[in-house]
Amino acid sequence: MPHVFVAGLVHETHTFLSERTGLDAFEHTLWLRGEAMLARCDGDASPMGGALEVATARGWQVYPSRYGAAMPSGTVTDDVLETWWDDVQQDLFAALTAGIDGILLILHGAMTFQGFADGEGEILRRIRRVLTDRLGDQEGVRFPIAADLDLHANFSFDMAEHATLFTSYRENPHTDAREAGIRAAQLLDRVISERLTPQVVAVKPPVLYSPKGTASAADPVLAFESMARRLELDHPELLEVCVLPGFSYADIPCAGVSFCATTVGDAQQARAWLEPLADEALARTTEGNPLDPPIDEVMPKAVRFGRGPIGIVEPSDNIGGGTPGDGTGILAAFLRYEVDNAVVVINDPAVAAACHEVSEGDRLQLSIGAKLGRFHGDPMALEVKLENLTDGRFTLENEKSHLASLVGRHVDMGPSAVVRHQGVRILLTTYKTPPMDLGQLRSQGIVPEDLHMVGIKAAVAHRAAYDPILAKTYYIDTPGLGSSDLRRFSFQNIPRPMAPLD
């Protein structure tokens, strides 16, 4: 029976945002330790849920520690790392004393702390240091550490040095998070039982892809995944090949597209097998960076299209990419073009709270949106009618939703309100929530299938939920820190030259 230590810390960090992500953001989304983590994740569609399924099937003795996650947002404060590490280090000392055979971590790969640009590299370095200190250099270096990553990981060579094997999501939207966790646990179980000594190798072509260019159902990522699966089929010594298009809104040295492989064979040969993937990624820079047309070029076409629902997709305020979700670009356009039966979701805690101080049916004057700087338009002063008040909680309609990779089954938008101005309803939330599940609208009394237009603050992650119901989809360019045009960002810390910037 393998004895395995399990922990995790998950965050996708947008370093161009001025806000800081503190411990409260993790405590709101996911901050569990020990048996509470096992109870919360058992059977859900998160990567931790998948890993625990394998643990049960293989008869593991699990030593659960701290598991934390927060919605994508600004740079994470160092106290989050230190608080997490205090718990994990204490639990790891106890587990090593009891005797363990391996470590399984659920991570993201694009987490940045104030003091550590490569968050996951720092976490893995600390864990490996404990192992070498406690077990000695030889055994500590060989001790198995498996880590599961998001497809948007900004992979680093420090991560490769300090871990034993990696798995990653292969789908974007991330409907396969559970499966990635399953593979991580299965491979760790194999490494332990067969006493394997894998190595991790990586290649990093000098290219960034915008979030819109990382959809797994379209090239270039579709082609990369096909190449990776072929490598695994042709070379059984490759336990997993990870395609990592990266998270481009991170101004850090390890940002960009990466490919990594876990091999039980020759490391130099494995690296050579990855080189064609790196060459292909650089050659397909343009495909990985599709741009969006201006909103006033799109809206006349959308109005003429007629039947709905019509999705107006706004990558520049892509909540799943860390932006505030309070941009007013779509709302302003819906009102400017007199769209009827439309919905847009705006995260505005102060306005949501103001709505909860009055009653449904009341009319009130509100200044909506654009509270976190003017990167996402201007606040809109509107007279509205309050239609609905809720606590903002809902259960995912699709348990394999992209959101499940973070929250499992249940989502908390905080106190929320639906208000109407002319033909547009506005869902106001306290906690920004990516549009990855139709339960978000339905829980607020809005039937998404009956809408004429819906504003969607996303790039790709909404598609599993919305594509089946939309009659037409239009992408639009508005002001925002999620712009698909990476040349608008002032990168200072990434390696240069870097496509498409140079």
N, C-alpha and C positions, 0 to 999 in steps of 0.2 A: 504493500500500500504506500504510494508516494505521499510524503508530507510536504505541502506547498504553502508558502506565504503569499498572500494576495492583497494588493493595494492598488490605488489609482488616483490620478489627478488629471483633469481634462479641461483645457481652455484653448480657444483660438483667439490669439491676441492681435488686435489692430493697433499698431504702434503709432499711427498718425492721429489717433484720437487723443484729445487732451485729458479726457477722464481717466481715472485710475480704478482698477477693479480690486476691491477689497474683500475681506473675509465675509462681509455681509452678503455679497453677491453669490458666493459659494453656499453659504448657509441657506439662502433662499432656494437655490436650485437643487443642490445635492451635497450633503456634508454628513457622512455616516461613518460609523466605526464599529468594527467587530460584528457581533451577531445582528445588529440593526442593518448593516450593509447586506448581509446574507438574506435577511427577511425581505428587504425592499427589492432586491434585484432578482430573486429567485423566480424564474419563469418569464421574465419580461424580455423585450427585444433589444436590450442594450448589449454591448459587447461583454459586460460583466455577467449578464444573465446567460449568455452563451457559454462563457468560460465555466460558470458554476454548474451548468448542465453537464459538461464533460466531467467535472470534478465528481459529481454524484455518480455518473455512469461508470467511471473508472475507480471508484472507491477511494478517492483522495481523502486524506486528513487535511482539512483546510484551516489555515491560521489567518483569519481575516483581520485586516488593519483598517486604515483610513482610506475612504473613497470620496473624492470631491469633484464637483463639476460646476461650472458657471456658464451662462450664455456668452457667446462671443462679444467682446468689448475691449476696452483699452488696457494698457499695460498693467500687469498684475503686481500688487504691492508685495514687497519682500516678506511681510508678516504672514501672508498666506503660505508661502513656501516654508517658513520657519515653524509655523503652527502645525502644518501637515507633517513636516519632518520630525518634530518633537514626538508626535504620536507614532509615526512609522518606525523611527529609530528605536523607541522603547519597545514596540511590539516585535521588531526584528531581533533585538537582543534576546528577548524571551523565547522567540521561536528557534533561534540558533541554539540556545541552551537546551531546549527540548529535543532538537534535532529535526532539520528539514532537508529536503532533497532538491528544492527549486523555488524560484520566485516568479510570480506572474503579475505583470503590471498592465493596467488599462490606462493608456496615455492618449494624447492627441498628436503632438509633434510640432505644433506651431504656438507653443506657449512661451511668453516672454515676461520675465520678472524685471522689476526696476534695476536690480543689481546683477541679473544674469540674462543675457540676450537669448541664449540657448537653454530654455527652461528644462526640457527633457534631458538634455545632455548633462545638466547639473544634477538632476535627480538621479540619473543612472550612475554618475561619477560618485555621488555620496554613498549610494547603496554598495557599489563595488568596493569602495574604500572600507566600509564596515566589514565586508566579507574578507578582504585581505588582512585587515587588522585582527579579526577573530579567528580565521581559519589558516592564516599564513598565505604567503604570496602565491605559491603554486596552486593550492586548492582553491583559494579565493578567486583567482583569475579564471579557473575552469568552472566555477560554480554556475549552474544554469540560471539565466535570467531571460524570461520571455516577455516581450512587450508588444501590445497591439496598438496600432496607430490609425488615425484618420487619414483618408486619401489626401487631405490638404496639408499633411505634415511638411514642414521645412526641415528635411533630414540633415543631420550633421555627422561629421566623421567622429566626433566625440560619442555620439549615440552608438555608432557602429562599434567603437572600441570597447564600450562598457556593457553592452548587452550581448546575449548569446544568440537570440533569434528574434525576428520581427515578422508580424503579419500586419495587414492593413485592409481597410475597406476597399472594395473594387467597384462599387456602384456610387454614382452621384446623380440624383439624390441617394443618401446613404440608407438604402433599404436593406443592406446586408451587414449591418453592424453586428448583429448577433452571430452571423456566420463567421465573421472575422475573429470574434472572441472564441468561438468554437475551435477554429484552426489553431489559434495561439495555444490553447490548452492541450489540444491533441498533439501538437508538435512538441510541446514541453514534456508531455507524458512519454512520448517516444524517445526524446533525448535522455530522459531520466532512466527509462527501462532498458534502453539499448546502450547506455553509457556513451553516447555520442559526444563529440566535441566540435560543434559547428563554429564557423566564423562568419562574420557579416562584412560584406564589401558593398561599396556604393560608388556611383558616378553622378556628377552634378554638372550638367551642361550649363553654360552661362546664359540662362533664359528664364524670364518670368512669364507665367500665364495668368491672365485675369480670371476671376471666378467663373465668368460666363464661358470661358474657353476650357473649363475642366469637366464638362458634362460627360459622363461615361457612355452615353448612348450615341455619341457623335464623335467623329474624328476631331482632333488627333488622339484623344484619350482612348477611344474605342480601339484604334489601331495599336496603341501601346499595350493595352491589356491583352489583346490577341497575341502580340509578340511575346509577352511575359508568360502566358500560359503555354505557348509553344516551347519556350526555353525549359519550363518545368517538365513538360512531356518528354522532350528530347534528352534531358540531362537529369536523371533521378537524384543525383547528388544535391541538386538545388531544392531545398525544402520549401522555400517560397521566394518568389520574385515580387517585390512591391513596386507598383507604379504610383508615384507621388507627385502630382502636378504642382503641389505647394500652395502656400497662402501668400499672395503677392503684397498684401497690405502690412507687411512686417519689414521694417527697415533694419535688418539684422544681417550679419555676415553669412549665415547659412540659408537665407531665403532663396527660393527658386525651385525649379523642377528637379526632382531627384529620382533615381532608381536604385534600389538596394536589393541584395540577394543574401539569403542565409544558405550557406553551403557546408556540406560535410566532405567536400572534395578539395581540390586545389583552389586556393583563394585567388591567385593571379589569373587562372583560367576563367573563374567565375566573373571576375571583373572584366575580362576581355569579352565575355558573352554579353555584358551589359552595354558595351560601347556603342553598338549599332542603335540601341534605344536612345542613348544620349545624342547621337548624331541626328537621328530622326526628329527628336524634340526640338533641336535648334533649327533644323531645316523647316519645321512647321510653325515657326514663331507667329506668323500672321494668323493661321488658323486658331492658335491658342490665345489670340488677343482680338476677338471680334469687337467692333465698335457699335455703338447704338445711335440711332438718328435722333435729332432734337424733338422734343415733345410736340412742338407746334407743327412739325412736319408730319407727325403721326396722327394726331387727333382728328383732323378732317377725314382721313381715311377710315378711322375707327367709327366715326359718326355715320359715315356713308354705308358702312358694312351692314348695319341694320340689326339682324338677330343676335341674341346673346346666348350665354354669357360671353363677354369679350374681356380678356385679361390684358390689362395695361401693366407691364412688368418694368420695374424701376431698379436696376442693379445699383444705381448710385446711392440708394438708401437700403441696401441689402442687409436686413437685420441679422441673417445667418452669417454674414461676413463681419459683424461687429458694429455696424453703424447704429445711430441712436433710434432709428425708426420714427423720428418726429418730423421728417421732411414734409413740406407742404406742396411740392411740385405737382403731384397728381391731383390733390384736392383743388388747387387753384385752377388746373386745366379742366377738371370736371365742371366747375362752376362757370369758367370762362366760355366753355362750349355748350353750356346749358344741358348737360347730360342728365337724364332722368333714370331713376332706379339704379343708382350706383352706390358702391360702398368703398371706403378706404379706411384702413386701420392706422391710427397715429398714437404713438406712445407719448403720453403727456400726463405724468402723475399728478401735477397740481390741478389741472383741469378736471381729471377724473375725480379727484377728491372734492372739488367744488360741486360737481354734479351730485355726489352722494350727500351733500348738505341740503338738497332740495328734493322734490318729489317728481315721480314720473308724470308727464303731461305739462310740467312747468316750462316756461320759456325763460331763457337767460342769455346774457351777452358774454361771450367767451373769446379769449385770445388763444388760438389753437396752434400748437406745433412750434418747431424751430426754436426751441428753448436752449439747446446746447450749441450755441454759436450760429453764425449765419452761413455755414457750409451747406445747409439743407433748406435754403429759401428763407422766407420771412414769416413771422407769426401772422395768422389770419384772424382778424376781428370779425366774428360772425354772430348774428342772433340765431339761436337754435331752439328746437323743441326737444326736450328730454323724452326719449321713447322707452328706454330700458335701463335698469340698474342690476348688476350681478356682482358676485364675489370674484368673478373672473376665472373660476376653476372649471376645467373640462377634462374629459378622458379622451384619449386618442381614438378616432374612428378606425384608423389603420394602425394596428399595433406594430407594424414594421415601418411606420413613418420615419422620415429623417430625424424627427424630434426624439424618437425612441432611443437614439444613440446617446442622448444626453439625459433624458428624464424618465425613461422607462415607459410608463403608461399614462401618468397623470401630469397635467400642466396647470400652472398657476400664474395667470396674467395679473393678479392683484385686483383690487376693486376696479370695476370697469363700467363703462356707460356707453349707450348708443344714443347719439343725438342726430337730428336731421336739420339740414339747411337746404331749402328748395328741394331738389330731387336727389340729394346726396345724403346718405347716412354715413356717419363717422363713428367708428368704434374706438373709444378712448381707453387706453390701458395704463396700468400703473407700472407693470414690468414688461419691457419689450419682449415680444414673442414672435418668432419667425413664422411666416405663413406656410407651414408645412403639413397642415392637417385641416380638413374641412370642418372638423369639430370646433375649431376656433370660432367660426362664424355661426354655425348652427347652435352652439351653446348660448349665443347672445340673441337668439330669436331671428336670425337672418338665414334664409334658405339660399345657399350659394347658387343652386341650379336655376333659381328664378330671377337672378339679377340680369340687368342689361350690361353693366360694366363693373369690374372689380379692380381696384388698384392693388398690386402685389409687390411688396417691397422685398425683392429676392433677385437671384441671378439664375440658379438652377434648382435649388433644393425644393422649390414649390411644385415642381413638375409632376411628381408622383401623385400629389393630391389634386392639382388643378387641371392638368392636361385632359383627363377623361371627361371633364364637364364643359370645357371651353369650346365655343364655336370658332374662336379666332384669338390669336395671341399677338400682341404688338410689344416689342421692347422699345423703351424710350430713354433718352438721355436728359437728366435733370441735374441741378447742382447737388453735389454730395461726395462724401469720402469713400464711397463704394464705386466710383466711376470705373467703367471698363477701360478707359484711356489712362494707362499707367504713366504716361508722360506728363500727366498733370501733378504727379506727386514729387516732392522734393526728397529723393533718396540721398542719404549721406553715408550709410554704413554697409551697403551691399558691395560685393566685388564688382569692379568695372574692368573691361566693358561688359555690359549686360543687355541682351536683347529683351524687349524691343526699344529700350531707352537709348542705346548707342548703335 
